[in-house]
Amino acid sequence: MARASRARSWSDMLTTNGCVLLAREHRKALQGPMDSLTPFPEKAILAESLPEEHGMARDTEPADLNADVQRRWDTNAEWWDEQFGEGNAFQRVLIGPATERLLALKPGEQVLDIACGNGAFSRRMAELGAEVTAFDFSPRFIARARSRTTTNADRIRYLVVDATNEAALLTLGSREFDAAVCSMAFMDMSNIEPLLAALTQLLRPGGRLVFSVLHPCFNNSHGTTLMLEEEDREGTLVETLSVKVRKYISSTTALGVGIAGQPVPQVYFHRPISALYNACFRAGLVLDGIEEPVFGDGDSARHPLGWANFKEIPPVLVSRMRLPAR
Ligand SMILES: C[S@@+](CC[C@H](N)C(=O)[O-])C[C@H]1O[C@@H](n2cnc3c(N)ncnc32)[C@H](O)[C@@H]1O
């Protein structure tokens, strides 16, 4: 493929006439080691301009789409677990710390970990003293999560539950949870409204939901391109990193790669910020905390377009919603 071969050698692309040196279409940097990402992920657009904010592809039955999404995650689960371990750089530097600040957990609190994957953050919350109920719709992820849990096992229960199934969610308890976390998974869900509706029953009054997503503005399913340009400024070559945004406002569904080399592509459901927050507001949750974490001066990526080199542009958005106390 022309695109793939262009990306094979970065040095081939170096020019000194002010033109674009490198451009990488949206890639899901969060899940891989910082330098192991596919420069130009294979991707197919499934649907654009979705009719509703539910994130459903136009010509696909919702149930079929969700089943396909689930099969893809279950196929990738064991491979992902091996790559991700107890948390990659995105988790350790950006998502984990911001989530912990917004959550402000107290020992003994009951917390729901939604779409927990291999349970790395569930284990972290148990270490902080929380009582954790963690679920994912991938049985293989849950099996890996259980086998990784060697300490605080009495404080974590892992379940297989589909977050798009409101009735199944409601079996988790009524007003049971002080807080809920959904790390990097809203953009993987075909429909977030059943989950938000269920949370208004699962959380205690005043309870909080902290969720993180790929930043919809700068790191979205198929509307952003990472850029490295070089300019000759009166004899000095200056390199500039930027993000080109081509599409943002439409909710779109696309195949993409989270970690280079994963067995099968996954399905991403891009929602602009207004769609995300309005879905929360419609459910009765209010926004009361937000972070846009960036890598610091001490972080760098070997890959020229690694997110750790973009110090001014946040690749993830972390938000705290709260169920009003009555
Ligand atoms: C990017 S991973 C994040 C995993 C974990 N929260 C973390 O931060 O490491 C996305 C996870 O969402 C799960 N997921 C996606 N849609 C789901 C759904 N409808 N119900 C439950 N889990 C879902 C996937 O199986 C996968 O484990």
The ligand as a Tripos MOL2 file, in Angstrom:
@<TRIPOS>MOLECULE
LIG
   27    29     1     0     0
SMALL
NO_CHARGES

@<TRIPOS>ATOM
      1 C1         -9.4170    0.1570   25.8040 C.3       1 LIG1
      2 S1         -9.9650   -1.1520   26.8160 S.3       1 LIG1
      3 C2         -9.8530   -0.4100   28.4420 C.3       1 LIG1
      4 C3         -9.7980   -1.4460   29.5160 C.3       1 LIG1
      5 C4         -9.6020   -0.8930   30.9300 C.3       1 LIG1
      6 N1        -10.6750   -0.0250   31.3570 N.3       1 LIG1
      7 C5         -8.2910   -0.1720   31.0080 C.2       1 LIG1
      8 O1         -8.2810    1.0590   31.1840 O.co2     1 LIG1
      9 O2         -7.2480   -0.8290   30.9090 O.co2     1 LIG1
     10 C6        -11.6860   -1.1090   26.4850 C.3       1 LIG1
     11 C7        -12.4450   -2.2030   27.2140 C.3       1 LIG1
     12 O3        -13.8130   -1.9680   27.0550 O.3       1 LIG1
     13 C8        -14.4550   -3.2230   27.0190 C.3       1 LIG1
     14 N2        -15.8030   -2.9890   26.4770 N.ar      1 LIG1
     15 C9        -16.1280   -2.3960   25.3120 C.ar      1 LIG1
     16 N3        -17.4590   -2.3590   25.1600 N.ar      1 LIG1
     17 C10       -17.9760   -2.9400   26.2740 C.ar      1 LIG1
     18 C11       -19.2980   -3.2130   26.7020 C.ar      1 LIG1
     19 N4        -20.3590   -2.9150   25.9300 N.pl3     1 LIG1
     20 N5        -19.4760   -3.7980   27.9000 N.ar      1 LIG1
     21 C12       -18.4230   -4.1410   28.6730 C.ar      1 LIG1
     22 N6        -17.1410   -3.9360   28.3050 N.ar      1 LIG1
     23 C13       -16.9320   -3.3380   27.1150 C.ar      1 LIG1
     24 C14       -13.5270   -4.0600   26.1790 C.3       1 LIG1
     25 O4        -13.7580   -5.4380   26.2920 O.3       1 LIG1
     26 C15       -12.1820   -3.6220   26.7310 C.3       1 LIG1
     27 O5        -11.7980   -4.4090   27.8110 O.3       1 LIG1
@<TRIPOS>BOND
     1     1     2 1
     2     2     3 1
     3     2    10 1
     4     3     4 1
     5     4     5 1
     6     5     6 1
     7     5     7 1
     8     7     8 2
     9     7     9 1
    10    10    11 1
    11    11    12 1
    12    11    26 1
    13    12    13 1
    14    13    14 1
    15    13    24 1
    16    14    15 ar
    17    14    23 ar
    18    15    16 ar
    19    16    17 ar
    20    17    18 ar
    21    17    23 ar
    22    18    19 1
    23    18    20 ar
    24    20    21 ar
    25    21    22 ar
    26    22    23 ar
    27    24    25 1
    28    24    26 1
    29    26    27 1
@<TRIPOS>SUBSTRUCTURE
     1 LIG1         1 GROUP 0 **** ****
